[in-house]
Amino acid sequence: MNKFLYILLTIIFVSSCAAGTETFDQNSSQANWITASVSDSTDAPNTWMTFAKTVVLDKVPSEAIARIGADSKYWLKINGQEVVFEGGLKRGPEPGAGYYDEIDVAEYLHVGENTIDVLLWFFGKDGFSHVSSGKAGLIFSLENNGLEVVSDSSWLCCVRPEYSTPGEPYPNYRLSESNIRYDSTVPQPQMHNAKELGTWGDAPFGKMLPRPIPMWKDFGIKTGELIRKGDTTILKLPYNMQMTPIIKVSDEVGGSLVHIQTDHSKSGKTHCIRAEYITSKGEQTYESLGWMNGQQIMVIAPENVQVQEISYRETGYNTELEGTFNCSDPFYNLFWEKAMRTLYVNMRDNFFDCPDRERAQWWGDVVVLMGECFYSYSTSTHALMKKAINELCAHQAEDGTLHSPIPGVYTLELPGQMLASVGRYGFWNYYMNTGDLETIRNAYPVVKRYLDVWETDSTGLTVYRKGGWSWGDWGDNKDRALIQAGWHHLALEGAASMADALGYKDDAEAFRAAMTKVAEGFNACWTGTEYRHPDYDKLTDDRVQALAVLAGIAGEDKYPQIIEFLKNTEHASPYFEKYVMEALFVMGEGEYAMERCSRRFGEMVSHPDYTTLFEGWEIGSSKYGGGTTNHAWSGGAITVIGAELCGIKPIEPGYRKFEVRPQIAGMKELSLEFPTVKGKVSYSHKVDGEDIKFTISVPRGTKAHFIYHNVEKWLEAGTHEVVIKG
C-alpha cells in the first residue's frame, strides 16, 4: 500500500508533564521553522517533505495543544494514528503573514515512546488565493508546564522524491496548487537532521495568526459502482464535492502511468487539478492528497493495470446545513437543493467563486454567499465571513483602495465589487446577523479611508472610477457609471450605519449628506421612464433600475415605470439577478420576481447532469457562462426568499429583534427554518381559500415584529400562529 510512506526514527526526548496549559507566546517559544537540509529542490514548486520526531513521556497530559504552521499544507500522524488530514490555511491574512493551527493532541499520546510524523506539501507558487513565502517550512510547538516538544534541528526530514509534477496540461495560473504525480517505484531516501530557518515571525514566513476557522470536516471514505469505458473507469459521485480520490489497482509488471481526474479537471477551456500515479508491481492503494472537485472520478489506465476500486474521501468546511426549505413549487425546492450544494462546495480556506478554475475570494461573490449562509448553514460559517472581512481590510493599498480576490497576488481594484463589500450588503449585513461589533470596529477605518477615494461631480453624482478592472457584471448593456453610483450610495449607507453603531455622530452625518448628494445626481439621470447616464449609449440597464430601488434613490412615484421596464428587460447575469429580484419585491412585485427567477434559472436548475448552479445562464462561453458550472452567486434567490418572500431579517444587530414581513407572491405553501446567533427561526404559511395561516417560531432572547398588510404585532419567544382572514 502506497498511501503514506513514512519513515520512523527515534530521537529520545524525556519529559515530565503535568495537566494544564500555558498561554502561548510566540516570542518565548523555542520552536524553529525547519526544512530539509539535504536537497537540491527544497523550495521548488510542488515539493513534498516528511518530518519525524520521537518523544518519550512518563506521564500523559490531559491537554496538549500543538501549534503547527506550514507553508503550505500538512498531514499529521501521532503513533500511526491520523490526527490532521490536511492542516494549514493558505497564506495571506495580511501581507507577508500566514496562519497556524492549534490542535489538542493529548488523546493520541501514551506513556513511553511516541512518534510524530508530518507530511508537508509546499505549493511554491502564488495564486488567486495564496501568497507563497518562497520557502518550504514547518514549525511545531507543544509547550505545556514542563512538556516541551518543538521543531528544531533534532527533527529528521527528507524531501519525498516519489512526488513530482506531471507535464502539460498544467493547472491555470490562478491556482497555487500543482498537479501531483506519485511514483510508487521510487526508493525512500535517507533522512537527515532538519535545517533551522528561524523562529515565529522571522522572514520569510512572517507574522503567524491563529487559524480563525474550524479544521475540515471529514465525511469518511466511500465508494460506489464503477462504470468502465475502454481505458477509463468512472465512479459517479452523488453530487459535486471537494474530495481526494483513492484508487486500488493491480499491476503485474509495475511502472505504469495511471491518470486520475474528474469531470471538473477542465472548466470550459481552462485546465484545473488532476493527478498521476505510477504503479509498483502487485496490488496497491493510493490516495492523491491534493483535493479535487467534481461529480465523477475518472481513472485512465493501460491494459496491464486492473482498476479494482475507486473510492473517495469527502472533506469540506465544518458546518451543517441546518436550514430547511419546502414549498408548493417544485422548481424552488430543486433550486434550494442545488443552491445549497453549490454554496457548500465553494467554502474551504476561503469563500470561492468556483472550486475548480480559481478557488478565489472575489468579494462580489462573498457578499452574495454570506447572504445565502445566513438562511441555511450553521453559524460556524460566520467565522469564514469574519476571516474574509479581516483579510480584505488588511490588504488595503497605500492609496486607500481595496481589491479582491483576497488573499492572493491579484491587486487590481474592482470599484463596484469593493463598494458592495463595504456597504449594506457586505460588512453591515454581517454585523446585523452576527452582532460582532469588534469586527466592524476594526473594519471601520478601512471603510472610511476607502470611501474618501470616491468623488462626486457638480450634480452630486458619483464620479466614475475605472479602477483596475471596471467590472460591473457579466453580459452586455452595462451602464457602468450608474452601477457604480448605486453601489456608492449603498456603501455610504453601510458606513453611516457603522458610524452610528460606533458612536461617530459627525461621520454618520457626513456620510448621509454624501448619500443625499449622490441620490440627487442619480435622479438627475431619470429620463421620465428610466435611469440612464447621459454618456451611456446602449440599451437601458436593468441592473441600474434595481440598484436605484434598493438604495432608496428611486421614489415610489417611479415604481410603475421601473416595474414595466423590468418586466421587459433581462440583461443581468445570474450574479446580478438576485438584486433585480429583490428590487421587484421591494416594489411589491414579488409574484413576478418569482416567475422571472424560475424562468431565467430554469435551464440550469432542471439540467439533469449537474447538482450545482452555473456561472452564466448556459454552460461554457455561451451567455457568459465562463465554463464553470458551480458558481454560488447563482443561488442569490435563497437570500431573497428568506429576506423578502418570508420577510425575515434582523432589525437589531445579532437578531436581538427581527422582522417578519412576508409577501406571499403566489406561493400557496412554504416553510423555512434557519439558524441565527439566537437560535433557530422557523416560518411557514399556508393559503386556504381567502385565508392565510402563518406559523412563526421565535427563539429565546429575541422578539419578532410581524407585519402583513394591516396586521401588525410583536411576537415573544415561542411558537405563534397568526391567521389572516380574507
Backbone hydrogen bonds, N-H to C=O, Kabsch-Sander energy under -0.5 kcal/mol:
donor,donor_aa,acceptor,acceptor_aa,energy
2,N,285,T,-1.7
6,Y,4,F,-0.7
8,L,6,Y,-0.6
11,I,9,L,-0.5
15,S,56,V,-1.1
17,C,15,S,-0.6
18,A,144,N,-0.6
22,E,143,E,-0.5
26,Q,24,F,-0.5
28,S,25,D,-0.9
29,S,25,D,-1.2
32,N,151,S,-2.6
33,W,198,G,-4.3
34,I,138,L,-2.6
35,T,195,K,-1.7
39,S,37,S,-0.6
44,A,41,S,-1.2
46,N,122,F,-0.9
46,N,123,F,-1.3
47,T,44,A,-0.6
47,T,122,F,-1.3
49,M,120,L,-2.1
50,T,158,C,-2.4
51,F,118,V,-2.9
52,A,156,L,-2.1
53,K,116,I,-2.2
55,V,114,N,-3.2
56,V,13,F,-2.2
57,L,55,V,-0.5
57,L,112,G,-2.6
58,D,15,S,-1.4
66,A,64,A,-0.7
66,A,103,I,-3.4
67,R,141,S,-3.1
68,I,66,A,-0.5
68,I,101,D,-2.2
69,G,139,I,-2.5
70,A,99,Y,-0.6
71,D,137,G,-2.0
73,K,121,W,-2.2
74,Y,87,G,-1.5
75,W,119,L,-2.3
76,L,84,V,-1.7
77,K,117,D,-2.7
78,I,81,Q,-2.1
79,N,115,T,-2.7
81,Q,78,I,-2.1
83,V,76,L,-2.7
84,V,76,L,-1.8
86,E,84,V,-0.7
87,G,74,Y,-3.8
92,G,97,A,-1.1
97,A,94,E,-2.1
98,G,207,K,-2.6
100,Y,209,L,-2.2
101,D,68,I,-3.0
103,I,66,A,-2.4
105,V,64,A,-3.0
105,V,103,I,-0.8
108,Y,105,V,-1.7
109,L,106,A,-1.6
112,G,57,L,-3.2
114,N,55,V,-3.2
116,I,53,K,-3.7
117,D,77,K,-2.8
118,V,51,F,-2.7
119,L,75,W,-2.6
120,L,49,M,-3.1
120,L,118,V,-0.5
121,W,73,K,-2.8
122,F,47,T,-3.1
122,F,120,L,-0.5
123,F,121,W,-0.7
127,G,130,H,-2.3
128,F,174,R,-3.2
131,V,91,R,-0.7
132,S,130,H,-0.5
137,G,71,D,-1.0
138,L,34,I,-1.9
139,I,69,G,-2.4
141,S,67,R,-2.1
142,L,149,V,-2.1
144,N,147,L,-2.8
147,L,144,N,-2.1
148,E,146,G,-0.6
149,V,142,L,-2.5
151,S,140,F,-2.5
155,W,152,D,-1.7
156,L,52,A,-2.1
157,C,192,H,-2.8
158,C,50,T,-1.6
160,R,48,W,-3.2
163,Y,160,R,-1.6
164,S,181,R,-2.3
172,N,271,H,-2.4
175,L,172,N,-1.9
180,I,274,R,-1.0
181,R,164,S,-2.7
182,Y,276,E,-1.9
183,D,162,E,-2.7
184,S,182,Y,-0.7
184,S,278,I,-2.3
186,V,183,D,-1.3
192,H,157,C,-2.2
194,A,155,W,-3.0
195,K,35,T,-3.0
197,L,33,W,-3.2
198,G,33,W,-0.6
201,G,206,G,-0.9
202,D,199,T,-2.2
205,F,202,D,-0.7
206,G,202,D,-2.1
209,L,98,G,-2.9
209,L,207,K,-0.5
211,R,100,Y,-2.6
217,K,316,G,-3.1
219,F,217,K,-0.6
219,F,314,E,-2.8
222,K,312,Y,-2.5
224,G,310,I,-0.7
227,I,234,I,-2.7
229,K,227,I,-0.5
229,K,232,T,-3.3
232,T,229,K,-2.0
233,T,299,V,-2.8
234,I,227,I,-3.5
235,L,297,I,-2.5
236,K,225,E,-0.6
236,K,234,I,-0.5
237,L,295,Q,-3.3
241,M,294,G,-1.7
243,M,241,M,-0.5
243,M,292,M,-2.8
244,T,313,R,-1.8
246,I,311,S,-2.8
247,I,286,Y,-2.7
248,K,309,E,-2.6
249,V,247,I,-0.5
249,V,284,Q,-2.3
250,S,306,Q,-1.9
251,D,282,G,-1.9
252,E,304,N,-0.8
255,G,279,T,-3.2
258,V,256,S,-0.6
258,V,277,Y,-2.9
259,H,300,I,-2.7
260,I,275,A,-3.0
261,Q,298,M,-2.2
263,D,296,Q,-1.2
265,S,262,T,-1.6
267,S,270,T,-3.3
268,G,266,K,-0.7
268,G,627,G,-0.5
270,T,267,S,-2.3
272,C,265,S,-3.3
275,A,260,I,-2.9
276,E,180,I,-2.8
277,Y,258,V,-2.5
278,I,182,Y,-3.1
279,T,256,S,-2.3
279,T,277,Y,-0.6
282,G,251,D,-3.7
284,Q,249,V,-2.5
286,Y,247,I,-2.5
288,S,245,P,-2.1
288,S,286,Y,-0.5
289,L,287,E,-0.7
291,W,289,L,-0.8
292,M,243,M,-3.1
294,G,241,M,-1.2
297,I,235,L,-2.5
298,M,261,Q,-3.4
299,V,233,T,-2.9
300,I,259,H,-2.4
300,I,298,M,-0.5
301,A,231,D,-2.2
301,A,299,V,-0.6
305,V,302,P,-1.8
306,Q,250,S,-2.8
306,Q,304,N,-0.6
307,V,305,V,-0.6
308,Q,248,K,-2.1
308,Q,306,Q,-1.0
309,E,248,K,-1.7
311,S,246,I,-2.9
312,Y,222,K,-2.4
313,R,244,T,-1.9
314,E,220,G,-1.1
314,E,312,Y,-0.6
315,T,242,Q,-1.7
316,G,217,K,-1.4
317,Y,347,M,-0.8
319,T,317,Y,-1.7
322,E,320,E,-1.8
322,E,376,S,-0.6
323,G,376,S,-2.5
324,T,673,E,-2.3
326,N,671,S,-2.1
328,S,669,E,-2.0
332,Y,329,D,-0.6
333,N,329,D,-1.4
334,L,330,P,-2.1
335,F,331,F,-2.6
336,W,332,Y,-2.4
337,E,333,N,-1.8
338,K,334,L,-2.5
339,A,335,F,-2.8
340,M,336,W,-2.5
341,R,337,E,-1.8
342,T,338,K,-2.4
343,L,339,A,-2.6
344,Y,340,M,-2.2
345,V,341,R,-2.0
346,N,342,T,-0.5
346,N,343,L,-0.9
347,M,344,Y,-1.4
348,R,350,N,-1.4
352,F,346,N,-2.7
353,D,360,A,-0.9
359,R,354,C,-2.0
361,Q,128,F,-0.6
362,W,360,A,-1.4
365,D,362,W,-0.5
366,V,362,W,-2.0
367,V,363,W,-2.1
368,V,364,G,-1.0
369,L,365,D,-2.9
370,M,366,V,-2.8
371,G,367,V,-1.5
372,E,368,V,-1.9
373,C,369,L,-2.4
374,F,370,M,-1.8
375,Y,371,G,-0.6
375,Y,372,E,-1.2
376,S,373,C,-1.9
378,S,320,E,-2.5
381,T,378,S,-2.0
382,H,379,T,-1.7
383,A,380,S,-0.9
384,L,380,S,-0.6
385,M,381,T,-1.7
386,K,382,H,-2.6
387,K,383,A,-2.3
388,A,384,L,-1.9
389,I,385,M,-2.4
390,N,386,K,-2.7
391,E,387,K,-2.3
392,L,388,A,-2.3
393,C,389,I,-2.4
394,A,390,N,-2.3
395,H,391,E,-1.0
395,H,392,L,-0.6
396,Q,393,C,-1.6
397,A,401,T,-2.6
400,G,397,A,-2.1
404,S,412,L,-0.8
406,I,361,Q,-1.3
409,V,127,G,-1.9
411,T,409,V,-0.6
418,M,414,L,-2.5
419,L,415,P,-2.2
420,A,416,G,-2.2
421,S,417,Q,-1.9
422,V,418,M,-1.8
423,G,419,L,-0.7
424,R,490,L,-1.3
426,G,423,G,-0.8
427,F,421,S,-2.1
428,W,423,G,-1.7
429,N,423,G,-0.5
429,N,424,R,-0.5
430,Y,426,G,-2.0
431,Y,427,F,-2.1
432,M,428,W,-2.6
433,N,429,N,-1.9
434,T,430,Y,-2.1
435,G,431,Y,-3.2
437,L,435,G,-1.6
440,I,436,D,-1.1
441,R,437,L,-2.9
442,N,438,E,-2.2
443,A,439,T,-1.9
444,Y,440,I,-2.2
446,V,443,A,-0.7
447,V,443,A,-2.2
448,K,444,Y,-2.9
449,R,445,P,-2.2
450,Y,446,V,-2.4
451,L,447,V,-2.5
452,D,448,K,-1.4
453,V,450,Y,-1.6
454,W,451,L,-1.0
457,D,461,L,-2.8
460,G,457,D,-1.4
463,V,455,E,-3.0
466,K,464,Y,-0.5
468,G,413,E,-1.8
469,W,413,E,-2.0
471,W,469,W,-1.6
472,G,473,D,-0.5
479,D,477,N,-0.7
480,R,478,K,-1.7
482,L,479,D,-0.5
483,I,479,D,-2.2
484,Q,480,R,-2.7
485,A,481,A,-1.8
486,G,482,L,-2.4
487,W,483,I,-2.2
488,H,484,Q,-2.8
489,H,485,A,-2.2
490,L,486,G,-1.9
491,A,487,W,-2.3
492,L,488,H,-2.5
493,E,489,H,-2.1
494,G,490,L,-2.1
495,A,491,A,-2.6
496,A,492,L,-2.6
497,S,493,E,-2.2
498,M,494,G,-2.3
499,A,495,A,-2.7
500,D,496,A,-2.3
501,A,497,S,-2.3
502,L,498,M,-1.9
503,G,499,A,-0.7
503,G,500,D,-1.1
504,Y,499,A,-2.9
505,K,503,G,-1.3
508,A,504,Y,-2.3
509,E,505,K,-2.2
510,A,506,D,-2.2
511,F,507,D,-2.7
512,R,508,A,-2.1
513,A,509,E,-2.1
514,A,510,A,-2.0
515,M,511,F,-2.1
516,T,512,R,-2.0
517,K,513,A,-1.9
518,V,514,A,-2.5
519,A,515,M,-2.6
520,E,516,T,-2.3
521,G,517,K,-2.4
522,F,518,V,-2.6
523,N,519,A,-2.8
524,A,520,E,-1.2
525,C,522,F,-1.9
526,W,523,N,-1.6
527,T,530,E,-3.1
532,R,525,C,-2.3
536,Y,533,H,-2.1
545,Q,541,D,-1.2
546,A,542,D,-2.0
547,L,543,R,-2.5
548,A,544,V,-2.2
549,V,545,Q,-1.6
550,L,546,A,-2.7
551,A,547,L,-2.7
552,G,549,V,-1.1
553,I,548,A,-1.5
554,A,548,A,-2.1
558,K,555,G,-2.0
559,Y,556,E,-1.0
562,I,558,K,-2.2
563,I,559,Y,-3.3
564,E,560,P,-2.2
565,F,561,Q,-2.2
566,L,562,I,-2.8
567,K,563,I,-1.6
568,N,565,F,-1.8
577,E,573,S,-1.9
578,K,574,P,-0.6
579,Y,576,F,-0.7
580,V,576,F,-1.7
581,M,577,E,-2.9
582,E,578,K,-2.2
583,A,579,Y,-2.2
584,L,580,V,-2.0
585,F,581,M,-1.7
586,V,582,E,-2.4
587,M,583,A,-1.8
588,G,585,F,-2.1
589,E,584,L,-3.3
593,A,589,E,-2.2
594,M,590,G,-2.4
595,E,591,E,-1.9
596,R,592,Y,-3.2
597,C,593,A,-2.3
598,S,594,M,-2.3
599,R,595,E,-1.8
600,R,596,R,-2.8
601,F,597,C,-2.7
602,G,599,R,-0.5
605,V,601,F,-2.4
606,S,602,G,-2.2
607,H,603,E,-1.0
610,Y,607,H,-0.9
615,E,628,T,-2.1
617,W,623,K,-1.2
618,E,622,S,-0.6
622,S,619,I,-0.7
624,Y,621,S,-1.1
625,G,622,S,-0.6
627,G,620,G,-1.2
628,T,625,G,-0.9
631,H,613,L,-2.0
632,A,630,N,-0.6
634,S,631,H,-1.6
635,G,632,A,-2.1
636,G,633,W,-1.2
638,I,635,G,-2.5
639,T,636,G,-0.9
640,V,636,G,-1.3
641,I,637,A,-2.7
642,G,638,I,-2.1
643,A,639,T,-3.3
644,E,640,V,-2.6
645,L,640,V,-2.1
646,C,641,I,-2.8
648,I,642,G,-2.6
649,K,647,G,-0.6
649,K,659,E,-1.4
651,I,657,K,-2.4
652,E,657,K,-1.6
654,G,431,Y,-0.7
654,G,432,M,-1.2
655,Y,432,M,-1.2
655,Y,652,E,-0.9
656,R,652,E,-0.6
656,R,653,P,-0.9
657,K,652,E,-0.5
658,F,703,K,-2.1
659,E,649,K,-3.0
660,V,705,H,-2.8
661,R,647,G,-1.9
663,Q,645,L,-2.4
667,M,664,I,-2.3
668,K,666,G,-0.8
670,L,685,H,-2.0
671,S,326,N,-2.8
672,L,683,Y,-3.0
673,E,324,T,-2.3
674,F,681,V,-2.3
676,T,679,G,-0.9
677,V,433,N,-0.6
679,G,676,T,-1.2
681,V,674,F,-2.7
682,S,697,S,-1.2
683,Y,672,L,-2.9
684,S,695,T,-1.6
685,H,670,L,-2.3
686,K,693,K,-1.6
687,V,668,K,-2.7
688,D,686,K,-0.6
688,D,691,D,-2.9
689,G,687,V,-0.5
691,D,688,D,-2.1
692,I,724,I,-2.3
693,K,686,K,-2.6
694,F,692,I,-0.6
694,F,722,V,-3.2
695,T,684,S,-2.5
696,I,720,H,-2.5
697,S,682,S,-2.5
698,V,696,I,-0.5
698,V,718,G,-3.1
702,T,699,P,-1.0
703,K,656,R,-0.7
704,A,715,L,-2.6
705,H,658,F,-2.7
706,F,704,A,-0.8
706,F,713,K,-2.8
707,I,660,V,-2.7
708,Y,711,V,-2.7
711,V,708,Y,-2.7
712,E,710,N,-0.5
713,K,706,F,-2.2
715,L,704,A,-3.4
716,E,714,W,-0.5
718,G,698,V,-2.5
720,H,696,I,-2.8
722,V,694,F,-2.7
724,I,692,I,-3.2
724,I,722,V,-0.5
725,K,723,V,-0.6
